[in-house]
Amino acid sequence: MPGVAKSRGCEACGAPLPTPSRAASGGKAPGGRPARYCSRACRQRAFRQRAERRDPPQTEPAGRGLPPSLDAFVGRERELSRLRTLLRSSRLLTLTGPGGVGKTRLALELAGSVRGARTGRAQWVALDSLRDGELLPQALAAALGVRERGGRAGVEALVHALGTRTMLVVLDNCEHLADVCAQLAATLLARCPRLRILATGRETLRVPGEVVFRVAELSLTPAGEDHEPAELLRSEAVRLFLERARTSDATFELGRGEARTVAEICRRLDGLPLAIELAAGRAGSLSLTGILHGLDDQLSLLTDGSRTGPGRHRELGAAIDWSHRLLDPLERVVFRRLSVLGGGFTAEGAAAVCAEGEGGGYGGGDRDGDKHRGSGRSRDRDDVGDGSLPTGGIDHIGRHDIAGPHDVAAPHEIVPRTDGTGHPAPHPLVRPEQVLRVICALEAKSLIVRVRGDEPRGAARFRQLSAIRAYGMDRLSEAGELHDTWSRALDWLAGQAAGAAGAGAFPDTAEGPLIEEQENLAAAVAYAASRADGRHVPLAFALARLQYGQEQLTAARALLSGVLERVQDCEDRGAALALAARSACLQDDHAAALGLAQEAVAVERAGRHPARLANALDALAAARLCRGEFLDAVAVFAECLAVVRTLGRPLDLALCRHHLAWALLQTGRITEAERLMQECLPDLEAGAPMGQLTAALHTAGAIQLAQGDLAAAERRFAEVLRKTPAGESFHALYPLEGLVMVAAERGELQRSLRLYAAAAAIRRRIDTEPEAHWWGQVEEVVARVKERVHPSGVSAAMAAGRRLRGARLVAYALRGTQARSVVHGSADDESRGRVAAIGHPPLTGRESAVAGLVAEGMTNQQIASHLGLSKSTVSSHLDRVRDKLGVRSRTQIAVRVAGRPGGPESGN
């Protein structure tokens, strides 16, 4: 009927809906949206129905979910944050890394942080006990609670059950089923649009769209540095050790001075979480010192892990053995031979040590290593297997037929292969061109790791973690290849040493390629000495040269003493004597230095090698300089220069001219010294190693200081300081002491005292003595400064200088030198480049003052007291400094202050 509203019913139950009247709406026509439901209950029922249509109800069981975390998760905050971001943006994320690095525990923590993880949105599938890859879909279905219905089975059942459900599936321990895991993951991701997969394994799945995250070892405090206990306890590895030690022994307490012992334990274990946890488990029965000493045999000590965890997590050897079983025969041979290179290796070095020849086929083991087989530790792991294949070879054992140790019975009993006589069976012959491919495969399977940030020559460098290397060494001994592998390593290192020694007339000061192989060289020297090998002499000599360059003078002299005992009539005797003389000079052992140098010259005069005679003469002149016999030193350097001129080597000639110029400077013949430096500096800047170049630049600065050209001298000393490698060494001391004298001559008395105190503190710490004449000049200048400053001011400045170390000291020493260089039109291109490249907003006067005091090592409270500010105001200024300079740490502020023009002047 026209004008009558059509009756409507509730969309949920069908009941008639009341029609609002004009009276109910205040006499006005009813407005707003028309009602759709008769009650709130119907509205809620309809909402649930719509939600079920969008996301169908889970008709399948909820699955097993995530296993509970029974221990505290320690560290890896940055990794977790990064992984959460990656998991949101990628559908397949794979965590890879060596056995025991913590992939499983990290994956569990990551999965547990997913929204809805504990209500079924994250499912855990452990694959370590599965050996047949064809059963992977069924194993995954069982873990997810998927049942086979309606004729659907295997992959089809999984696809139907997952459908459009939002879910994260964690596939833990995929490496032994990598192929089938990759195929299944690709299928499920293609057909289930809301599925994400998190996989863990020792190698990647190599599926399109896969994002790989390499799980690294826990953070460690750097070795060889003096750290405060609080800094040591911030290390993730140390924190994990202490947490697990307190779990294994409720009464465990860290004693005074024991933080360094724990840090050393963690360093010895390479920050590997499983190894650290197993070591911490010994805290109830062994002292920390006892645990540290026990790490000489890591695989025996690090056992007795969790009874409820996978077998590969119960002892470190089992974890490594699990990975070793997955290698093919060629990979196993290269893997165990790499264990002799404990200091890491490049592909070139690995090929030299692992390859046997050019031909193919199989080679036998070295019988000389048989005596190493059958050690107690190896016999204890016979039930786990040694990685050998059954007689049928790799074709008779499928990749997916390999079981995890202690988890399930292996399909074949894996026993050591023999040739029927009890000796190891023949192994594949390794050709040089195969080694690079095998290294890539071993890195992909996490049995070697890439050394980051250690590639000065562009060559990638790798290493085995210490526990993995110990396992590989056991396998090498069992295979009877220990002596042959070491022999190839000795040959290769001796060849490298010979190439470095033949570089010029002064090899002791050269920087050869062996610096990267120092750890390997030291191991080779020890091995050659234990077997009275003839290659011990050149290897020990090469190691002594490296130690001399690093100022490890006592160790260098000890090695040289052994070399001199062995080379009574060898042509290397003169070179060894010259190096021993130089080492004695740096230790202030003047009498020994002169005697050794004189004998070196006598030996070389009897020979017919001008370059070796020049080297001996240079050592003798250095010994004369150390004794203060400057005129004699000038005469010997002049003879050396005459000999070097006959060699036709421009760089050697430039080095000899520099040495003579330094000696002339000590005698006051400044003009002659300046002429020689002008002749030699271009050649040195073009081709000299950094250590030789910085020494020459310092000499040029000292000459300019003697001439009264303070600006030029300051630029030279600052240039040397910037070029000197990081760390405390005597190379940085001479430019620092030069800046002490420059500051004093400028009237910057407080700056002069601070730099002097800092340099003197470094000399005490590294136990090195300066040249007497140079140090006399520095002391004379400082004595005059102290006369002009009040005693309290001297004490304060000296105390402040002793607190300056590392980057803060360099920043303070360089502060203002760049600005003065620009004002005076310096030719120092590097300095101008650094100033121009900064490109940050200028600091205000107050911000510059705060940044300058940070560079001096002051705390916020000390800065506040010094400037009359509150501590919160100082913090605000520092925040603005960080934003303007684009840095985060106080050390970065200190370094950046040194590179800014117009930085705060020295605090005179």
C-alpha positions in Angstrom: 0.0 0.0 0.0 1.5 3.4 -0.9 3.1 5.3 2.0 3.4 2.2 4.3 7.0 1.1 5.0 7.9 -2.4 3.9 8.4 -4.7 6.9 12.1 -5.9 7.4 13.4 -8.8 9.4 16.6 -9.4 11.5 19.4 -10.6 9.3 20.5 -13.0 11.9 17.3 -14.7 13.2 14.6 -13.3 10.8 12.5 -11.7 13.5 10.6 -8.6 12.5 12.4 -5.4 13.3 10.6 -2.6 15.1 10.0 0.5 12.9 10.9 3.7 14.7 8.0 6.1 15.0 8.0 9.9 14.9 7.1 10.0 18.6 10.2 8.0 19.4 12.3 10.4 17.5 11.0 13.7 19.0 8.3 14.3 16.3 10.9 14.2 13.5 11.3 11.8 10.7 13.5 8.9 11.9 17.1 9.2 10.6 20.4 7.3 10.6 21.0 3.8 9.2 18.1 1.3 9.3 18.4 -1.4 11.9 19.7 -4.8 10.7 19.5 -6.9 13.8 16.8 -7.3 16.5 19.3 -7.4 19.4 22.9 -7.2 20.4 23.2 -11.0 20.6 22.2 -11.3 16.9 24.6 -8.6 15.9 27.5 -10.5 17.6 26.4 -13.8 16.0 26.5 -12.2 12.6 29.9 -10.8 13.2 31.3 -14.2 14.1 29.8 -15.7 11.0 31.4 -13.0 8.8 34.8 -13.7 10.5 34.5 -17.4 9.8 33.8 -16.8 6.1 37.0 -14.7 5.9 39.1 -17.2 7.8 37.4 -20.6 7.9 37.4 -22.4 11.2 40.3 -24.7 11.9 38.8 -28.0 11.6 42.1 -29.7 12.0 43.8 -30.1 15.4 45.9 -27.2 16.5 49.2 -29.1 16.1 52.1 -29.3 18.5 52.8 -25.6 18.7 56.2 -24.4 20.0 58.2 -26.4 22.5 58.6 -24.7 25.9 61.7 -22.6 26.6 63.2 -24.1 29.8 66.2 -21.8 30.1 66.8 -18.1 29.8 67.6 -16.6 26.5 70.8 -14.5 26.7 71.9 -11.8 24.3 71.3 -11.4 20.6 69.0 -8.4 21.0 70.1 -6.9 17.8 69.8 -10.1 15.8 66.2 -10.6 17.1 65.2 -7.1 16.2 66.7 -7.6 12.7 65.1 -11.0 12.3 61.6 -9.7 13.3 61.9 -7.1 10.5 63.0 -9.8 8.0 60.2 -12.1 9.0 57.6 -9.5 8.4 59.0 -8.7 4.9 59.8 -12.2 3.6 58.0 -15.5 3.5 61.0 -17.8 3.7 63.7 -17.0 6.2 66.6 -19.4 6.8 69.0 -19.2 9.7 72.3 -20.8 8.9 75.5 -21.3 10.9 77.9 -23.9 12.3 76.7 -26.6 14.7 76.3 -25.2 18.2 76.0 -21.6 17.2 72.5 -21.3 18.6 70.2 -21.5 15.5 67.5 -23.6 17.1 67.3 -21.5 20.3 67.3 -18.3 18.3 64.5 -19.6 16.0 62.5 -20.6 19.0 62.8 -17.2 20.6 61.9 -15.5 17.3 58.9 -17.7 16.7 57.7 -17.2 20.2 57.6 -13.4 19.6 55.2 -13.8 16.6 51.7 -12.5 17.3 49.5 -15.5 18.2 52.5 -17.8 18.4 51.2 -19.5 21.6 47.7 -20.0 20.2 48.6 -22.0 17.2 49.9 -19.5 14.7 53.4 -20.8 15.0 54.2 -24.5 14.6 57.5 -26.3 15.3 58.7 -29.1 13.2 61.9 -30.9 14.3 63.6 -32.8 11.5 66.7 -34.1 13.2 65.3 -37.6 13.7 63.9 -37.9 10.2 66.2 -39.8 7.8 64.0 -40.5 4.8 63.2 -37.4 2.8 60.2 -39.0 1.2 58.5 -39.0 4.5 58.9 -35.3 5.0 55.3 -34.3 4.0 53.9 -36.9 6.4 56.2 -35.7 9.2 55.2 -32.1 8.6 51.5 -33.1 8.6 51.9 -35.0 11.9 53.6 -32.0 13.5 50.9 -29.6 12.3 48.0 -32.0 13.3 46.9 -32.4 9.6 44.9 -35.5 8.9 44.4 -37.2 5.5 40.8 -37.1 4.5 38.8 -37.1 1.3 41.4 -38.9 -0.7 44.0 -36.1 0.0 47.4 -37.2 1.2 50.9 -35.8 1.5 51.5 -32.4 0.0 47.8 -32.1 -1.1 46.6 -32.7 2.5 49.0 -30.0 3.8 47.9 -27.5 1.1 44.2 -28.1 1.8 44.7 -27.8 5.6 46.9 -24.7 5.5 44.9 -23.0 2.7 44.6 -19.3 3.6 45.4 -19.7 7.3 47.9 -17.3 8.7 50.7 -19.4 10.1 54.5 -19.6 10.7 56.0 -23.0 10.3 59.5 -23.5 11.8 61.5 -26.3 10.0 64.4 -27.0 12.5 67.5 -28.8 11.3 67.0 -29.0 7.5 70.6 -29.6 6.3 70.4 -33.4 5.9 67.1 -33.0 4.0 67.9 -29.8 2.1 66.7 -30.9 -1.3 63.3 -32.2 -0.2 62.8 -29.3 2.3 63.5 -26.9 -0.6 60.9 -28.6 -2.9 58.3 -28.8 -0.2 58.8 -25.2 1.0 58.5 -23.9 -2.6 55.3 -25.8 -3.2 53.6 -24.7 0.1 54.6 -21.1 -0.3 53.3 -21.0 -3.8 49.9 -22.5 -2.9 49.4 -21.2 0.6 49.4 -17.3 0.4 49.4 -16.6 4.1 52.1 -19.1 5.1 55.6 -18.1 6.3 58.4 -20.6 6.8 61.4 -20.1 9.2 64.1 -22.8 8.5 67.3 -23.6 10.4 70.2 -25.5 9.0 73.9 -25.6 8.4 73.3 -24.7 4.7 70.7 -22.8 2.8 67.7 -24.2 0.9 68.4 -22.1 -2.2 64.7 -21.5 -3.0 63.7 -18.3 -4.9 62.7 -15.6 -2.5 64.7 -17.1 0.4 66.3 -14.7 2.8 69.4 -16.0 4.5 70.5 -14.9 7.9 73.9 -16.2 9.0 73.9 -16.6 12.8 77.3 -15.5 14.2 79.0 -16.4 17.4 78.2 -14.4 20.5 80.0 -11.1 21.0 83.4 -11.2 22.7 85.6 -8.6 24.3 88.7 -8.0 22.1 91.8 -10.0 23.0 95.0 -8.4 24.1 93.4 -5.3 25.6 93.1 -4.3 29.2 89.3 -4.2 30.0 87.5 -3.3 33.1 85.4 -6.1 34.7 82.2 -4.2 34.0 83.1 -4.1 30.3 83.9 -7.8 30.3 80.5 -8.6 31.8 78.7 -6.8 29.0 80.0 -9.4 26.5 77.2 -11.8 25.3 79.4 -14.8 25.6 80.4 -14.0 29.2 76.8 -13.3 30.2 75.7 -16.7 28.8 78.5 -18.5 30.6 77.6 -16.9 33.9 73.9 -17.6 33.4 74.5 -21.3 32.7 77.1 -21.6 35.4 74.6 -20.4 38.0 72.0 -22.8 36.6 74.4 -25.8 37.0 75.6 -24.7 40.4 73.3 -22.5 42.5 76.2 -21.5 44.7 78.4 -20.2 41.9 79.8 -16.8 42.4 82.3 -14.8 40.3 85.4 -14.1 42.4 87.6 -11.1 42.3 89.6 -11.0 39.1 87.8 -14.1 37.6 85.9 -12.1 35.0 89.0 -12.1 32.8 89.3 -15.9 33.2 85.7 -16.3 32.0 86.3 -13.9 29.1 89.4 -16.0 28.1 87.3 -19.2 28.3 84.8 -17.6 25.9 87.5 -16.4 23.5 89.0 -19.9 23.4 85.6 -21.2 22.5 85.1 -18.6 19.8 81.9 -17.4 21.4 80.1 -20.7 20.3 77.0 -20.9 22.5 76.9 -24.7 22.8 80.5 -24.9 23.7 80.1 -22.1 26.3 77.1 -23.9 27.8 78.9 -27.2 28.1 81.9 -25.5 29.6 79.7 -23.6 32.1 78.2 -27.0 33.1 81.6 -27.9 34.5 81.5 -24.9 36.9 80.2 -27.2 39.7 83.1 -29.6 39.6 86.0 -27.5 38.2 87.4 -24.1 39.0 87.4 -21.5 36.3 91.1 -21.9 35.9 90.6 -25.7 35.6 88.0 -25.2 32.9 90.4 -22.9 31.0 93.2 -25.4 31.2 90.9 -28.2 30.2 90.1 -26.4 26.9 93.4 -27.8 25.5 91.3 -30.8 24.8 87.9 -29.3 24.0 86.1 -32.3 22.6 86.8 -34.3 25.7 85.8 -31.6 28.2 82.7 -30.3 26.5 80.3 -33.3 27.0 77.4 -34.1 29.3 74.9 -31.7 27.8 71.1 -31.9 28.3 69.7 -35.4 28.5 66.4 -34.3 27.0 67.8 -32.4 24.0 68.9 -33.8 20.6 71.9 -36.0 20.7 73.9 -33.5 18.7 73.5 -31.0 21.6 74.8 -33.4 24.3 78.4 -33.0 23.4 80.3 -30.8 21.1 81.9 -33.6 19.2 78.5 -35.0 18.3 77.4 -31.7 16.9 80.4 -31.4 14.6 80.1 -35.1 13.6 76.5 -34.5 12.5 77.8 -31.9 10.0 80.8 -34.1 9.0 78.6 -37.0 8.0 76.9 -34.8 5.4 80.1 -34.1 3.4 81.1 -36.0 0.3 84.5 -37.7 0.3 86.4 -34.9 -1.4 84.9 -32.3 1.0 86.0 -34.5 4.0 89.6 -34.6 2.8 89.9 -30.9 2.3 88.0 -30.3 5.6 90.4 -32.3 7.7 93.5 -30.9 6.0 92.5 -27.3 6.6 92.7 -28.0 10.4 96.5 -27.4 10.3 95.8 -23.8 9.3 94.7 -22.5 12.7 95.3 -18.9 11.8 92.9 -18.9 8.8 93.5 -19.3 5.1 92.8 -17.9 1.7 91.9 -20.0 -1.3 95.5 -19.9 -2.5 96.9 -21.1 0.9 94.2 -23.8 1.1 95.1 -25.1 -2.3 98.8 -25.2 -1.4 98.2 -27.2 1.7 95.3 -29.5 0.7 96.1 -30.3 -2.9 98.4 -33.2 -3.7 98.9 -33.1 -7.5 97.5 -32.5 -10.9 96.1 -35.9 -11.7 92.9 -37.5 -10.7 92.2 -40.8 -9.0 92.8 -41.8 -5.4 95.7 -41.5 -3.1 96.7 -43.4 0.0 97.2 -42.0 3.5 100.6 -41.2 5.0 101.7 -44.1 7.3 103.8 -41.7 9.3 100.6 -40.4 11.0 99.4 -43.9 12.0 100.7 -43.5 15.5 98.2 -40.7 16.1 95.2 -43.0 15.3 93.1 -44.7 18.0 93.5 -42.1 20.7 91.2 -42.5 23.6 89.1 -39.6 22.6 88.5 -40.8 19.1 87.6 -44.3 20.3 85.1 -42.8 22.7 83.2 -41.4 19.6 83.3 -44.5 17.5 79.5 -45.0 18.2 78.9 -41.6 16.6 81.0 -42.4 13.5 84.0 -40.9 12.0 82.4 -39.6 8.8 83.7 -42.5 6.6 81.4 -44.0 4.0 80.3 -47.7 3.6 82.2 -49.7 1.1 79.7 -49.0 -1.6 80.7 -45.3 -1.6 78.5 -42.3 -1.7 76.2 -43.7 -4.4 75.0 -46.4 -1.9 74.0 -44.0 0.8 71.3 -41.4 0.1 71.6 -37.9 1.4 68.4 -38.5 3.4 69.5 -41.7 4.9 71.8 -40.0 7.4 70.6 -39.9 10.9 71.5 -37.5 13.6 73.8 -38.9 16.3 72.0 -40.6 19.2 68.5 -39.8 17.8 67.7 -42.8 15.6 69.4 -45.8 14.2 71.4 -45.1 11.1 70.3 -47.2 8.0 73.9 -48.3 7.6 76.4 -48.9 10.3 79.1 -46.3 9.6 82.6 -47.7 10.4 86.0 -46.5 9.4 87.0 -47.6 5.9 90.1 -49.6 5.6 92.0 -51.3 2.8 91.8 -54.7 4.3 95.2 -54.4 6.1 94.0 -52.1 8.9 95.3 -49.0 7.1 93.0 -46.1 6.0 91.3 -46.7 2.7 92.5 -44.6 -0.3 91.0 -41.1 -0.4 90.1 -38.9 -3.4 93.2 -37.1 -4.8 92.7 -33.4 -4.4 93.6 -31.2 -7.3 94.4 -27.5 -6.9 91.6 -26.4 -9.1 89.0 -28.3 -7.0 89.9 -26.6 -3.7 88.0 -23.3 -4.2 84.8 -25.1 -5.0 85.2 -27.2 -1.9 85.9 -24.2 0.3 82.7 -22.6 -1.0 80.8 -25.8 -0.2 82.3 -26.0 3.3 81.4 -22.4 4.0 77.8 -23.0 2.7 77.6 -26.0 5.2 79.0 -23.8 8.0 82.1 -25.9 8.7 84.3 -22.9 7.9 83.4 -19.2 8.4 84.4 -16.1 6.5 86.7 -13.7 8.3 85.1 -10.3 7.9 87.0 -7.1 7.7 90.4 -8.8 7.2 90.9 -8.6 3.5 93.5 -5.9 2.8 94.6 -7.4 -0.5 91.1 -8.3 -1.7 91.4 -12.0 -1.0 88.6 -13.6 1.0 89.9 -15.3 4.2 88.3 -18.1 6.1 88.9 -20.0 9.3 87.6 -23.0 11.2 86.3 -22.4 14.7 88.6 -23.9 17.3 86.3 -26.8 18.3 85.7 -27.7 14.6 89.5 -27.5 13.9 90.2 -29.9 16.9 87.7 -32.3 15.4 89.3 -32.0 12.0 92.7 -32.6 13.5 91.5 -35.8 15.0 90.2 -36.9 11.6 93.5 -35.9 10.0 95.4 -38.1 12.4 93.0 -41.0 11.9 93.4 -40.8 8.2 97.2 -40.9 8.5 97.7 -37.6 6.6 99.0 -35.5 9.4 102.7 -35.4 8.4 102.1 -35.0 4.7 99.7 -32.2 5.2 102.1 -30.4 7.6 104.9 -30.9 5.1 102.9 -29.1 2.4 102.1 -26.3 4.8 105.8 -25.9 5.7 106.8 -25.8 2.0 104.2 -23.2 1.2 105.0 -21.0 4.2 108.8 -21.3 3.5 108.2 -20.2 0.0 106.2 -17.2 1.2 109.0 -16.3 3.6 111.7 -16.6 0.9 109.7 -14.2 -1.3 109.4 -11.7 1.5 113.1 -11.9 2.4 114.2 -11.2 -1.2 112.3 -7.9 -1.5 115.3 -5.5 -0.9 118.5 -4.8 1.0 116.7 -4.1 4.3 114.2 -7.0 4.7 113.9 -6.5 8.5 111.9 -3.3 8.0 109.8 -4.6 5.1 106.1 -5.4 5.5 105.6 -8.7 3.7 102.5 -10.8 3.0 103.3 -13.2 5.9 101.7 -10.8 8.4 98.3 -12.5 7.7 99.9 -15.9 8.2 101.6 -15.2 11.5 99.6 -17.7 13.6 100.1 -20.4 11.0 103.8 -19.5 10.8 104.1 -19.9 14.6 102.4 -23.3 14.5 104.6 -24.4 11.6 107.8 -23.3 13.5 106.7 -25.4 16.5 105.9 -28.4 14.4 109.2 -28.2 12.4 111.2 -27.8 15.7 109.5 -30.9 17.2 110.7 -33.0 14.2 114.1 -31.4 13.7 112.9 -30.4 10.2 115.4 -28.4 8.1 112.7 -25.9 7.2 112.7 -24.7 10.8 115.4 -22.1 10.2 113.9 -20.0 7.4 110.4 -20.3 9.1 111.7 -19.2 12.5 113.7 -16.4 10.9 110.5 -15.2 9.1 108.5 -15.3 12.3 111.2 -13.4 14.2 111.0 -10.6 11.5 107.3 -10.4 12.1 107.7 -10.2 15.8 110.4 -7.5 15.5 108.0 -5.4 13.4 105.3 -5.8 16.1 107.8 -5.0 18.9 107.6 -8.5 20.4 111.3 -8.2 21.0 111.8 -10.8 23.7 110.1 -13.5 21.6 112.1 -12.4 18.5 115.4 -12.6 20.2 114.6 -16.0 21.7 113.8 -17.3 18.2 117.0 -15.7 16.7 119.1 -17.3 19.4 117.8 -20.7 18.3 118.4 -19.8 14.7 122.0 -18.7 15.4 122.8 -22.0 17.1 121.7 -23.9 14.0 123.3 -21.7 11.3 127.0 -21.6 12.3 128.1 -21.7 8.7 124.9 -20.8 6.8 124.6 -17.8 4.6 121.7 -16.6 6.6 123.8 -16.1 9.7 124.7 -12.5 8.9 121.0 -11.6 8.4 120.1 -13.2 11.7 122.8 -11.4 13.5 121.7 -8.0 12.0 118.1 -8.6 13.1 119.2 -9.7 16.6 121.2 -6.4 16.8 118.2 -4.3 15.8 116.0 -6.1 18.4 118.7 -5.5 21.1 118.8 -1.8 20.2 115.0 -1.4 20.8 115.4 -3.2 24.2 118.1 -0.7 25.1 120.7 -3.6 25.3 123.4 -1.5 23.7 126.4 -3.8 24.4 124.7 -6.8 22.9 123.5 -4.8 20.0 127.0 -3.6 19.1 128.5 -7.0 19.4 125.9 -8.7 17.3 126.1 -6.0 14.6 129.9 -6.1 14.4 129.8 -9.9 14.0 127.1 -9.4 11.3 129.4 -7.0 9.4 132.4 -9.4 9.7 130.3 -12.3 8.4 129.0 -10.3 5.4 132.4 -8.7 4.5 133.7 -12.3 4.0 130.9 -12.9 1.5 130.1 -11.5 -1.9 126.6 -10.1 -1.4 126.5 -6.3 -1.4 122.8 -6.2 -0.3 123.5 -8.3 2.7 126.6 -6.2 3.6 124.4 -3.1 3.4 121.9 -4.7 5.7 124.6 -5.5 8.3 126.2 -2.0 8.0 122.7 -0.5 8.6 122.3 -2.6 11.8 125.8 -1.5 13.0 125.0 2.2 12.4 121.8 1.8 14.3 123.7 0.2 17.2 126.1 3.2 17.2 123.1 5.6 17.2 121.6 3.8 20.3 124.9 4.3 22.1 125.0 8.0 21.3 128.1 7.6 19.0 126.7 9.8 16.3 129.9 10.5 14.4 130.6 6.8 14.1 127.0 6.2 13.0 127.3 8.8 10.3 130.5 7.2 9.0 128.9 3.7 8.9 125.7 5.0 7.2 127.8 6.8 4.6 129.6 3.5 3.8 126.2 1.8 3.7 125.0 4.4 1.2 128.0 3.9 -1.0 127.3 0.1 -1.1 123.6 0.6 -1.8 124.3 2.9 -4.8 125.9 0.0 -6.6 122.6 -2.0 -6.3 120.5 0.1 -8.6 117.5 0.0 -6.2 115.8 3.4 -5.8 113.8 2.5 -2.7 116.8 1.0 -0.9 118.8 4.1 -1.7 116.0 6.3 -0.4 115.8 4.3 2.9 119.6 4.6 3.3 119.5 8.4 2.7 116.8 8.8 5.3 118.8 6.8 7.9 121.9 9.0 7.2 119.8 12.2 7.5 118.6 11.2 10.9 122.2 10.6 12.1 123.3 13.9 10.6 120.4 15.7 12.5 121.8 14.3 15.8 125.2 15.9 15.0 123.6 19.3 14.2 124.3 19.1 10.4 120.7 20.2 9.7 121.3 21.5 6.1 122.8 18.3 4.9 120.0 16.3 6.6 117.4 18.5 4.9 118.9 18.0 1.5 119.0 14.2 1.9 115.3 14.2 3.0 114.3 16.2 0.0 116.0 13.6 -2.2 114.5 10.6 -0.5 110.9 11.5 0.4 109.4 11.3 -3.1 110.7 7.7 -3.5 109.5 6.8 0.0 106.1 8.3 -0.5 105.7 6.4 -3.8 106.7 2.9 -2.7 107.8 2.5 1.0 105.8 0.5 3.5 103.8 2.6 5.9 106.2 2.0 8.8 109.2 3.3 6.9 107.3 6.2 5.4 106.0 7.4 8.8 109.6 7.2 10.2 110.8 9.4 7.3 108.0 11.9 7.8 108.9 12.2 11.5 112.5 12.8 10.6 111.4 15.6 8.2 109.3 17.1 11.0 112.2 16.9 13.4 114.4 18.8 10.9 111.8 21.5 10.5 111.4 21.8 14.2 115.2 22.2 14.5 114.9 25.0 11.9 112.2 26.8 13.9 109.4 26.2 11.3 106.7 25.2 13.9 103.8 25.1 11.4 105.6 22.8 9.0 106.8 20.6 11.9 103.4 20.3 13.3 101.9 19.4 10.0 104.5 16.6 9.6 104.0 15.2 13.1 100.2 15.3 12.6 100.5 13.5 9.3 102.6 10.8 10.9 100.0 10.4 13.6 97.2 10.0 11.2 99.1 7.4 9.1 100.1 5.3 12.1 98.0 2.2 12.5 95.6 2.1 15.4 96.9 0.8 18.7 99.7 1.6 21.0 103.2 1.3 19.4 106.4 3.2 19.3 105.6 4.5 15.8 103.0 6.8 17.4 105.2 7.9 20.2 107.7 10.0 18.2 105.1 12.2 16.5 103.4 12.7 19.8 106.6 13.8 21.4 107.2 16.0 18.4 103.9 17.7 19.1 104.9 18.1 22.7 107.8 20.3 21.7 105.7 22.2 19.1 103.0 23.0 21.7 105.7 24.2 24.2 107.3 26.5 21.6 103.8 27.9 20.8 103.2 28.6 24.5 100.4 26.0 24.8 101.8 24.7 28.1 98.9 22.6 29.3 98.6 20.9 26.0 102.4 20.2 26.0 102.2 18.6 29.4 99.2 16.5 28.6 100.7 15.1 25.4 104.0 14.4 27.3 102.2 12.5 30.1 100.2 10.5 27.6 103.3 9.5 25.6 105.3 8.7 28.7 102.4 6.4 29.9 102.4 4.6 26.6 106.1 4.1 26.8 105.7 2.5 30.2 102.8 0.3 29.1 104.6 -1.1 26.0 108.0 -1.1 27.7 110.0 0.7 25.0 112.8 3.2 25.4 113.3 6.2 23.1 116.6 7.1 21.5 118.5 8.9 24.2 119.3 12.1 22.2 115.7 12.5 21.1 114.4 11.9 24.6 116.9 14.4 26.0 115.4 17.1 23.7 111.8 16.2 24.9 112.8 16.2 28.6 114.6 19.5 28.2 111.5 21.2 26.7 109.2 19.7 29.3 111.4 20.9 32.1 111.2 24.5 30.8 107.4 24.1 30.6 107.1 22.9 34.2 109.1 26.0 35.3 106.4 28.2 33.8 103.3 26.4 35.2 102.2 26.3 38.8 102.8 22.9 40.4 99.1 22.2 40.9 98.6 23.0 37.2 101.4 20.6 36.3 99.9 17.8 38.4 96.4 18.4 36.9 97.7 18.4 33.3 99.8 15.3 33.8 96.9 13.5 35.4 94.7 14.5 32.5 97.3 13.3 30.0 97.7 9.9 31.6 93.9 9.4 31.1 94.2 10.0 27.4 94.3 6.7 25.4 93.5 5.3 22.0 91.2 7.3 19.8 90.7 10.0 22.4 94.5 10.7 22.6 94.8 10.9 18.8 91.8 13.2 18.6 93.3 15.5 21.3 96.7 15.5 19.6 95.3 16.3 16.2 92.8 18.9 17.5 93.3 22.2 15.7 96.2 21.0 13.5 94.0 20.7 10.4 92.6 24.2 10.9 96.1 25.7 11.2 97.2 23.7 8.1 94.4 25.3 6.1 95.2 28.8 7.4 98.9 28.3 6.5 98.2 26.8 3.1 99.4 23.3 4.0 100.3 21.0 1.2 98.8 18.2 3.2 96.1 17.0 0.7 94.8 14.3 3.0 94.2 16.8 5.8 92.3 19.2 3.5 90.3 16.3 2.1 89.2 15.2 5.5 88.2 18.7 6.5 86.2 19.3 3.3 84.6 15.9 3.4 83.0 16.3 6.8 80.1 18.3 5.6 78.2 18.5 8.9 76.4 21.5 10.4 78.8 23.6 12.5 78.9 23.2 16.2 78.1 26.1 18.5 80.8 27.4 20.8 79.3 25.5 23.8 78.9 22.3 21.8 82.5 22.6 20.6 83.7 23.0 24.2 81.7 20.0 25.3 83.0 17.9 22.4 86.5 19.0 23.1 86.3 17.9 26.7 84.8 14.5 25.6 87.9 14.1 23.4 90.0 14.6 26.6 88.3 11.7 28.2 86.1 13.6 30.7 82.8 12.2 31.9 79.5 14.2 31.8 79.9 15.0 35.5 83.4 16.2 35.0 82.4 18.3 32.0 79.5 19.8 34.0 81.9 20.8 36.8 84.5 22.2 34.4 82.0 24.4 32.5 79.6 25.3 35.4 76.7 23.5 33.8 74.2 20.9 35.0 74.8 17.2 34.1 71.5 17.2 32.1 72.5 20.3 30.1 75.8 18.5 29.2 73.7 15.5 28.0 71.6 17.7 25.9 74.6 19.3 24.3 76.1 15.9 23.6 72.8 14.8 21.9 73.0 17.7 19.6 76.7 17.1 18.9 75.9 13.4 18.0 73.1 14.5 15.7 75.2 17.2 13.9 78.2 14.9 13.5 76.2 11.8 12.7 77.9 9.6 15.3 76.7 7.7 18.3 79.6 6.9 20.7 81.9 9.2 22.7 84.9 7.8 20.9 83.4 8.7 17.5 82.9 12.2 18.8 86.5 12.4 19.9 87.8 11.2 16.5 85.4 13.5 14.6 86.5 16.5 16.7 90.0 15.9 15.5 88.9 16.3 11.9 86.8 19.4 12.1 88.1 22.8 11.1 88.1 25.4 13.9 87.7 22.8 16.6 88.2 23.8 20.2 91.7 25.0 20.9 93.9 23.2 23.4 92.9 23.8 26.9 95.8 26.0 27.9 
